[in-house]
Amino acid sequence: MKRIRRLLLWVILPLVALVAVAVVVVSSMISSALTPDSVAARIEAERNCRVQIGSIDHSLLGGEPVIRDLRTVARDAHADSGTPLA
């Protein structure tokens, strides 16, 4: 019994803590990479259109990111000057 406690204390608990820290770090990295502006810029570059994104919801454990309020229109003079879509 004493050996199991020692194993739990010195091996398993630090591993659980390490996994928790890794989840927080990866989640933070995903949050900083998936901003509406950065995703909109990538879509604009690939599709040559104006893009405006309201928000992006994502979960590290829950699957795919969800883009809300996605607006796309053809490129025009206002797009090149940076005017929002309204």
Phi and psi in radians as a Rosetta constraint file:
Dihedral C 1 N 2 CA 2 C 2 CIRCULARHARMONIC -1.154 0.35
Dihedral N 2 CA 2 C 2 N 3 CIRCULARHARMONIC -0.611 0.35
Dihedral C 2 N 3 CA 3 C 3 CIRCULARHARMONIC -1.185 0.35
Dihedral N 3 CA 3 C 3 N 4 CIRCULARHARMONIC -0.662 0.35
Dihedral C 3 N 4 CA 4 C 4 CIRCULARHARMONIC -1.145 0.35
Dihedral N 4 CA 4 C 4 N 5 CIRCULARHARMONIC -0.736 0.35
Dihedral C 4 N 5 CA 5 C 5 CIRCULARHARMONIC -1.099 0.35
Dihedral N 5 CA 5 C 5 N 6 CIRCULARHARMONIC -0.739 0.35
Dihedral C 5 N 6 CA 6 C 6 CIRCULARHARMONIC -1.121 0.35
Dihedral N 6 CA 6 C 6 N 7 CIRCULARHARMONIC -0.738 0.35
Dihedral C 6 N 7 CA 7 C 7 CIRCULARHARMONIC -1.068 0.35
Dihedral N 7 CA 7 C 7 N 8 CIRCULARHARMONIC -0.799 0.35
Dihedral C 7 N 8 CA 8 C 8 CIRCULARHARMONIC -1.079 0.35
Dihedral N 8 CA 8 C 8 N 9 CIRCULARHARMONIC -0.763 0.35
Dihedral C 8 N 9 CA 9 C 9 CIRCULARHARMONIC -1.235 0.35
Dihedral N 9 CA 9 C 9 N 10 CIRCULARHARMONIC -0.691 0.35
Dihedral C 9 N 10 CA 10 C 10 CIRCULARHARMONIC -1.764 0.35
Dihedral N 10 CA 10 C 10 N 11 CIRCULARHARMONIC -0.254 0.35
Dihedral C 10 N 11 CA 11 C 11 CIRCULARHARMONIC -2.075 0.35
Dihedral N 11 CA 11 C 11 N 12 CIRCULARHARMONIC -0.978 0.35
Dihedral C 11 N 12 CA 12 C 12 CIRCULARHARMONIC -1.271 0.35
Dihedral N 12 CA 12 C 12 N 13 CIRCULARHARMONIC -0.786 0.35
Dihedral C 12 N 13 CA 13 C 13 CIRCULARHARMONIC -1.095 0.35
Dihedral N 13 CA 13 C 13 N 14 CIRCULARHARMONIC -0.769 0.35
Dihedral C 13 N 14 CA 14 C 14 CIRCULARHARMONIC -1.101 0.35
Dihedral N 14 CA 14 C 14 N 15 CIRCULARHARMONIC -0.596 0.35
Dihedral C 14 N 15 CA 15 C 15 CIRCULARHARMONIC -1.137 0.35
Dihedral N 15 CA 15 C 15 N 16 CIRCULARHARMONIC -0.721 0.35
Dihedral C 15 N 16 CA 16 C 16 CIRCULARHARMONIC -1.120 0.35
Dihedral N 16 CA 16 C 16 N 17 CIRCULARHARMONIC -0.736 0.35
Dihedral C 16 N 17 CA 17 C 17 CIRCULARHARMONIC -1.119 0.35
Dihedral N 17 CA 17 C 17 N 18 CIRCULARHARMONIC -0.698 0.35
Dihedral C 17 N 18 CA 18 C 18 CIRCULARHARMONIC -1.117 0.35
Dihedral N 18 CA 18 C 18 N 19 CIRCULARHARMONIC -0.732 0.35
Dihedral C 18 N 19 CA 19 C 19 CIRCULARHARMONIC -1.128 0.35
Dihedral N 19 CA 19 C 19 N 20 CIRCULARHARMONIC -0.724 0.35
Dihedral C 19 N 20 CA 20 C 20 CIRCULARHARMONIC -1.087 0.35
Dihedral N 20 CA 20 C 20 N 21 CIRCULARHARMONIC -0.743 0.35
Dihedral C 20 N 21 CA 21 C 21 CIRCULARHARMONIC -1.139 0.35
Dihedral N 21 CA 21 C 21 N 22 CIRCULARHARMONIC -0.710 0.35
Dihedral C 21 N 22 CA 22 C 22 CIRCULARHARMONIC -1.092 0.35
Dihedral N 22 CA 22 C 22 N 23 CIRCULARHARMONIC -0.698 0.35
Dihedral C 22 N 23 CA 23 C 23 CIRCULARHARMONIC -1.088 0.35
Dihedral N 23 CA 23 C 23 N 24 CIRCULARHARMONIC -0.769 0.35
Dihedral C 23 N 24 CA 24 C 24 CIRCULARHARMONIC -1.120 0.35
Dihedral N 24 CA 24 C 24 N 25 CIRCULARHARMONIC -0.752 0.35
Dihedral C 24 N 25 CA 25 C 25 CIRCULARHARMONIC -1.143 0.35
Dihedral N 25 CA 25 C 25 N 26 CIRCULARHARMONIC -0.810 0.35
Dihedral C 25 N 26 CA 26 C 26 CIRCULARHARMONIC -1.130 0.35
Dihedral N 26 CA 26 C 26 N 27 CIRCULARHARMONIC -0.721 0.35
Dihedral C 26 N 27 CA 27 C 27 CIRCULARHARMONIC -1.074 0.35
Dihedral N 27 CA 27 C 27 N 28 CIRCULARHARMONIC -0.713 0.35
Dihedral C 27 N 28 CA 28 C 28 CIRCULARHARMONIC -1.139 0.35
Dihedral N 28 CA 28 C 28 N 29 CIRCULARHARMONIC -0.700 0.35
Dihedral C 28 N 29 CA 29 C 29 CIRCULARHARMONIC -1.143 0.35
Dihedral N 29 CA 29 C 29 N 30 CIRCULARHARMONIC -0.695 0.35
Dihedral C 29 N 30 CA 30 C 30 CIRCULARHARMONIC -1.156 0.35
Dihedral N 30 CA 30 C 30 N 31 CIRCULARHARMONIC -0.729 0.35
Dihedral C 30 N 31 CA 31 C 31 CIRCULARHARMONIC -1.070 0.35
Dihedral N 31 CA 31 C 31 N 32 CIRCULARHARMONIC -0.702 0.35
Dihedral C 31 N 32 CA 32 C 32 CIRCULARHARMONIC -1.303 0.35
Dihedral N 32 CA 32 C 32 N 33 CIRCULARHARMONIC -0.461 0.35
Dihedral C 32 N 33 CA 33 C 33 CIRCULARHARMONIC -1.479 0.35
Dihedral N 33 CA 33 C 33 N 34 CIRCULARHARMONIC -0.493 0.35
Dihedral C 33 N 34 CA 34 C 34 CIRCULARHARMONIC -1.786 0.35
Dihedral N 34 CA 34 C 34 N 35 CIRCULARHARMONIC 1.054 0.35
Dihedral C 34 N 35 CA 35 C 35 CIRCULARHARMONIC -1.562 0.35
Dihedral N 35 CA 35 C 35 N 36 CIRCULARHARMONIC 2.643 0.35
Dihedral C 35 N 36 CA 36 C 36 CIRCULARHARMONIC -0.988 0.35
Dihedral N 36 CA 36 C 36 N 37 CIRCULARHARMONIC -0.668 0.35
Dihedral C 36 N 37 CA 37 C 37 CIRCULARHARMONIC -1.162 0.35
Dihedral N 37 CA 37 C 37 N 38 CIRCULARHARMONIC -0.734 0.35
Dihedral C 37 N 38 CA 38 C 38 CIRCULARHARMONIC -1.215 0.35
Dihedral N 38 CA 38 C 38 N 39 CIRCULARHARMONIC -0.671 0.35
Dihedral C 38 N 39 CA 39 C 39 CIRCULARHARMONIC -1.204 0.35
Dihedral N 39 CA 39 C 39 N 40 CIRCULARHARMONIC -0.720 0.35
Dihedral C 39 N 40 CA 40 C 40 CIRCULARHARMONIC -1.074 0.35
Dihedral N 40 CA 40 C 40 N 41 CIRCULARHARMONIC -0.715 0.35
Dihedral C 40 N 41 CA 41 C 41 CIRCULARHARMONIC -1.098 0.35
Dihedral N 41 CA 41 C 41 N 42 CIRCULARHARMONIC -0.705 0.35
Dihedral C 41 N 42 CA 42 C 42 CIRCULARHARMONIC -1.150 0.35
Dihedral N 42 CA 42 C 42 N 43 CIRCULARHARMONIC -0.728 0.35
Dihedral C 42 N 43 CA 43 C 43 CIRCULARHARMONIC -1.163 0.35
Dihedral N 43 CA 43 C 43 N 44 CIRCULARHARMONIC -0.736 0.35
Dihedral C 43 N 44 CA 44 C 44 CIRCULARHARMONIC -1.046 0.35
Dihedral N 44 CA 44 C 44 N 45 CIRCULARHARMONIC -0.731 0.35
Dihedral C 44 N 45 CA 45 C 45 CIRCULARHARMONIC -1.174 0.35
Dihedral N 45 CA 45 C 45 N 46 CIRCULARHARMONIC -0.663 0.35
Dihedral C 45 N 46 CA 46 C 46 CIRCULARHARMONIC -1.355 0.35
Dihedral N 46 CA 46 C 46 N 47 CIRCULARHARMONIC -0.638 0.35
Dihedral C 46 N 47 CA 47 C 47 CIRCULARHARMONIC -1.838 0.35
Dihedral N 47 CA 47 C 47 N 48 CIRCULARHARMONIC -0.122 0.35
Dihedral C 47 N 48 CA 48 C 48 CIRCULARHARMONIC 0.927 0.35
Dihedral N 48 CA 48 C 48 N 49 CIRCULARHARMONIC 0.942 0.35
Dihedral C 48 N 49 CA 49 C 49 CIRCULARHARMONIC -2.517 0.35
Dihedral N 49 CA 49 C 49 N 50 CIRCULARHARMONIC 2.957 0.35
Dihedral C 49 N 50 CA 50 C 50 CIRCULARHARMONIC -1.467 0.35
Dihedral N 50 CA 50 C 50 N 51 CIRCULARHARMONIC 2.412 0.35
Dihedral C 50 N 51 CA 51 C 51 CIRCULARHARMONIC -2.358 0.35
Dihedral N 51 CA 51 C 51 N 52 CIRCULARHARMONIC 2.369 0.35
Dihedral C 51 N 52 CA 52 C 52 CIRCULARHARMONIC -2.310 0.35
Dihedral N 52 CA 52 C 52 N 53 CIRCULARHARMONIC 2.298 0.35
Dihedral C 52 N 53 CA 53 C 53 CIRCULARHARMONIC -2.085 0.35
Dihedral N 53 CA 53 C 53 N 54 CIRCULARHARMONIC 2.267 0.35
Dihedral C 53 N 54 CA 54 C 54 CIRCULARHARMONIC -1.271 0.35
Dihedral N 54 CA 54 C 54 N 55 CIRCULARHARMONIC -0.936 0.35
Dihedral C 54 N 55 CA 55 C 55 CIRCULARHARMONIC -2.778 0.35
Dihedral N 55 CA 55 C 55 N 56 CIRCULARHARMONIC 2.818 0.35
Dihedral C 55 N 56 CA 56 C 56 CIRCULARHARMONIC -2.224 0.35
Dihedral N 56 CA 56 C 56 N 57 CIRCULARHARMONIC 2.141 0.35
Dihedral C 56 N 57 CA 57 C 57 CIRCULARHARMONIC -1.842 0.35
Dihedral N 57 CA 57 C 57 N 58 CIRCULARHARMONIC 2.293 0.35
Dihedral C 57 N 58 CA 58 C 58 CIRCULARHARMONIC -2.556 0.35
Dihedral N 58 CA 58 C 58 N 59 CIRCULARHARMONIC 2.689 0.35
Dihedral C 58 N 59 CA 59 C 59 CIRCULARHARMONIC -2.396 0.35
Dihedral N 59 CA 59 C 59 N 60 CIRCULARHARMONIC 2.355 0.35
Dihedral C 59 N 60 CA 60 C 60 CIRCULARHARMONIC -1.123 0.35
Dihedral N 60 CA 60 C 60 N 61 CIRCULARHARMONIC -0.639 0.35
Dihedral C 60 N 61 CA 61 C 61 CIRCULARHARMONIC -1.704 0.35
Dihedral N 61 CA 61 C 61 N 62 CIRCULARHARMONIC -0.194 0.35
Dihedral C 61 N 62 CA 62 C 62 CIRCULARHARMONIC -1.766 0.35
Dihedral N 62 CA 62 C 62 N 63 CIRCULARHARMONIC 0.058 0.35
Dihedral C 62 N 63 CA 63 C 63 CIRCULARHARMONIC 1.925 0.35
Dihedral N 63 CA 63 C 63 N 64 CIRCULARHARMONIC -2.369 0.35
Dihedral C 63 N 64 CA 64 C 64 CIRCULARHARMONIC -1.439 0.35
Dihedral N 64 CA 64 C 64 N 65 CIRCULARHARMONIC 2.636 0.35
Dihedral C 64 N 65 CA 65 C 65 CIRCULARHARMONIC -1.244 0.35
Dihedral N 65 CA 65 C 65 N 66 CIRCULARHARMONIC 2.643 0.35
Dihedral C 65 N 66 CA 66 C 66 CIRCULARHARMONIC -2.078 0.35
Dihedral N 66 CA 66 C 66 N 67 CIRCULARHARMONIC 2.185 0.35
Dihedral C 66 N 67 CA 67 C 67 CIRCULARHARMONIC -1.697 0.35
Dihedral N 67 CA 67 C 67 N 68 CIRCULARHARMONIC 2.205 0.35
Dihedral C 67 N 68 CA 68 C 68 CIRCULARHARMONIC -1.928 0.35
Dihedral N 68 CA 68 C 68 N 69 CIRCULARHARMONIC 2.565 0.35
Dihedral C 68 N 69 CA 69 C 69 CIRCULARHARMONIC 0.971 0.35
Dihedral N 69 CA 69 C 69 N 70 CIRCULARHARMONIC 0.957 0.35
Dihedral C 69 N 70 CA 70 C 70 CIRCULARHARMONIC -1.500 0.35
Dihedral N 70 CA 70 C 70 N 71 CIRCULARHARMONIC 2.154 0.35
Dihedral C 70 N 71 CA 71 C 71 CIRCULARHARMONIC -2.132 0.35
Dihedral N 71 CA 71 C 71 N 72 CIRCULARHARMONIC 2.295 0.35
Dihedral C 71 N 72 CA 72 C 72 CIRCULARHARMONIC -2.300 0.35
Dihedral N 72 CA 72 C 72 N 73 CIRCULARHARMONIC 2.418 0.35
Dihedral C 72 N 73 CA 73 C 73 CIRCULARHARMONIC -2.486 0.35
Dihedral N 73 CA 73 C 73 N 74 CIRCULARHARMONIC 2.880 0.35
Dihedral C 73 N 74 CA 74 C 74 CIRCULARHARMONIC -1.133 0.35
Dihedral N 74 CA 74 C 74 N 75 CIRCULARHARMONIC 2.640 0.35
Dihedral C 74 N 75 CA 75 C 75 CIRCULARHARMONIC -1.237 0.35
Dihedral N 75 CA 75 C 75 N 76 CIRCULARHARMONIC 2.453 0.35
Dihedral C 75 N 76 CA 76 C 76 CIRCULARHARMONIC -2.595 0.35
Dihedral N 76 CA 76 C 76 N 77 CIRCULARHARMONIC -3.007 0.35
Dihedral C 76 N 77 CA 77 C 77 CIRCULARHARMONIC -1.125 0.35
Dihedral N 77 CA 77 C 77 N 78 CIRCULARHARMONIC -0.579 0.35
Dihedral C 77 N 78 CA 78 C 78 CIRCULARHARMONIC -1.179 0.35
Dihedral N 78 CA 78 C 78 N 79 CIRCULARHARMONIC -0.579 0.35
Dihedral C 78 N 79 CA 79 C 79 CIRCULARHARMONIC -1.144 0.35
Dihedral N 79 CA 79 C 79 N 80 CIRCULARHARMONIC -0.705 0.35
Dihedral C 79 N 80 CA 80 C 80 CIRCULARHARMONIC -1.223 0.35
Dihedral N 80 CA 80 C 80 N 81 CIRCULARHARMONIC -0.444 0.35
Dihedral C 80 N 81 CA 81 C 81 CIRCULARHARMONIC -1.531 0.35
Dihedral N 81 CA 81 C 81 N 82 CIRCULARHARMONIC -0.182 0.35
Dihedral C 81 N 82 CA 82 C 82 CIRCULARHARMONIC 1.582 0.35
Dihedral N 82 CA 82 C 82 N 83 CIRCULARHARMONIC 0.312 0.35
Dihedral C 82 N 83 CA 83 C 83 CIRCULARHARMONIC -1.244 0.35
Dihedral N 83 CA 83 C 83 N 84 CIRCULARHARMONIC 2.276 0.35
Dihedral C 83 N 84 CA 84 C 84 CIRCULARHARMONIC -1.102 0.35
Dihedral N 84 CA 84 C 84 N 85 CIRCULARHARMONIC 2.793 0.35
Dihedral C 84 N 85 CA 85 C 85 CIRCULARHARMONIC -1.284 0.35
Dihedral N 85 CA 85 C 85 N 86 CIRCULARHARMONIC -0.202 0.35
